[in-house]
């Protein structure tokens, strides 16, 4: 199986096809025959080097390689040029798997996070709705998330001591303000958002007497376990391929 055929099989898992998709080949030969497939959430230079040292023919990343959603390369960007040269020196093929991972039903990236959290048995609607069988406070859930996902610091907003069970679970980056205005969830869990919109909406909600809370995990932390789930999908598509997930360490540092 070559890289293009494997990606076609992954994309075809989704009944909903995305026009102008970003799920395309970013580097290397799409017709390259595969023996080893590496997966990651974001392809940092260190991760690219590690995947190459392992012998990967194909690296599948969830996020952009060149910091732009469509991976546009800008002529005056020296960092992107250096990264491109590094990738070319490895000879690896790189594909992105983003749009169709999220349009799978259930969302493959969210499922990976739920499995990592041990919440896969909770009632999940396949997109954003998650109902816990046992209510917990936002503060309790934040601690659980930090421990299970290895996040140093989950940001918390709102009423943190009120037991919740109805959650709007949004991995990555979504229009959280719209979700907050249209969802009856008690707790919103997000990867990345606009503080002046979503966080202030929750603060206003609480000061007006509503029981609302928000947990912000960080973009990569909220999605990287999803690529472990994609690794399982690849094993089902072609059990003969050797696969390996490469972890991306947390991007933020903290003075403590």
GIFEN-V59271 format. One record per pair of residues at least 4 apart in sequence whose ideal C-beta (glycine too) atoms are under 7 Angstrom apart, sorted by sequence separation. I is the first residue (numbers start at 1). GAP is how many residues later the second one is. If there is no record, write none. Layout:
I;GAP
I;GAP
//
This chain:
1;4
3;4
4;4
5;4
6;4
7;4
8;4
28;4
43;4
44;4
45;4
46;4
47;4
48;4
49;4
50;4
52;4
61;4
64;4
68;4
77;4
78;4
79;4
80;4
81;4
82;4
83;4
84;4
85;4
97;4
98;4
99;4
100;4
104;4
106;4
107;4
108;4
109;4
110;4
111;4
112;4
113;4
125;4
132;4
136;4
137;4
138;4
139;4
140;4
141;4
142;4
143;4
144;4
145;4
156;4
170;4
175;4
176;4
177;4
178;4
179;4
194;4
195;4
196;4
197;4
198;4
199;4
200;4
201;4
202;4
203;4
204;4
206;4
217;4
218;4
219;4
220;4
226;4
227;4
229;4
230;4
231;4
232;4
233;4
234;4
235;4
1;5
25;5
43;5
51;5
64;5
66;5
87;5
102;5
106;5
114;5
115;5
136;5
146;5
174;5
193;5
205;5
217;5
65;6
74;6
114;6
124;6
145;6
170;6
206;6
40;7
64;7
66;7
73;7
87;7
101;7
102;7
205;7
234;7
51;8
101;8
122;8
123;8
146;8
180;8
235;8
122;9
145;9
170;9
179;9
234;9
114;10
122;10
202;10
48;11
73;11
122;11
168;11
202;11
11;12
142;12
176;12
202;12
231;12
38;13
66;14
142;14
176;14
231;14
168;15
199;15
7;16
38;16
43;16
198;16
66;17
139;17
168;17
176;17
228;17
36;18
38;18
43;18
106;18
138;18
166;18
167;18
170;18
173;18
180;18
227;18
36;19
37;19
40;19
42;19
107;19
166;19
170;19
172;19
173;19
36;20
37;20
42;20
106;20
107;20
138;20
166;20
167;20
168;20
169;20
170;20
171;20
172;20
173;20
177;20
36;21
37;21
38;21
39;21
40;21
41;21
42;21
105;21
139;21
177;21
180;21
35;22
41;22
43;22
138;22
139;22
164;22
167;22
176;22
34;23
37;23
137;23
164;23
193;23
224;23
34;24
137;24
177;24
190;24
224;24
32;25
137;25
186;25
4;26
32;26
137;26
138;26
186;26
187;26
188;26
189;26
190;26
191;26
192;26
3;27
4;27
136;27
186;27
191;27
192;27
6;28
117;28
135;28
136;28
187;28
189;28
191;28
220;28
2;29
3;29
65;29
135;29
221;29
2;30
118;30
135;30
191;30
2;31
3;31
117;31
191;31
220;31
2;32
64;32
116;32
117;32
191;32
218;32
1;33
59;33
61;33
116;33
132;33
58;34
131;34
218;34
57;35
58;35
59;35
60;35
61;35
62;35
131;35
132;35
56;36
57;36
62;36
58;37
60;37
130;37
45;38
48;38
52;38
26;39
48;39
62;39
129;39
130;39
52;40
128;40
45;41
51;41
128;41
48;42
128;42
157;42
158;44
26;45
157;45
158;45
157;46
173;46
22;47
62;47
159;47
172;47
22;48
158;48
138;49
162;49
164;49
172;50
43;51
128;51
162;51
171;51
172;51
159;52
171;52
159;53
160;53
158;54
159;54
3;55
158;55
171;55
157;56
158;56
157;57
113;58
110;59
156;59
27;60
32;61
110;61
154;61
155;61
109;62
154;62
28;63
30;63
109;63
154;63
28;64
29;64
27;65
28;65
27;66
28;66
151;66
27;67
151;67
25;68
26;68
26;69
25;70
26;70
145;70
151;70
24;72
145;72
149;72
23;73
142;73
22;74
23;74
141;74
23;75
138;75
22;76
23;76
149;76
22;77
23;77
138;77
21;78
18;81
18;82
18;85
14;86
10;87
16;87
7;88
11;89
14;89
3;90
10;90
14;90
13;91
3;92
152;98
151;99
153;101
152;102
113;109
116;109
113;110
115;110
113;112
112;113
113;113
109;114
112;114
115;114
112;115
110;116
112;116
109;117
112;117
108;118
111;118
108;121
108;122
101;125
108;125
101;129
97;133
62;161
62;164
62;165
42;178
41;179
41;182
41;183
41;186
40;187
39;188
54;190
39;191
39;192
51;195
50;196
37;197
47;199
47;201
37;204
39;204
44;204
36;206
37;206
38;206
39;206
40;206
42;206
34;207
35;207
39;207
41;207
38;208
40;208
13;220
10;223
6;228
9;228
6;231
6;232
1;237
//
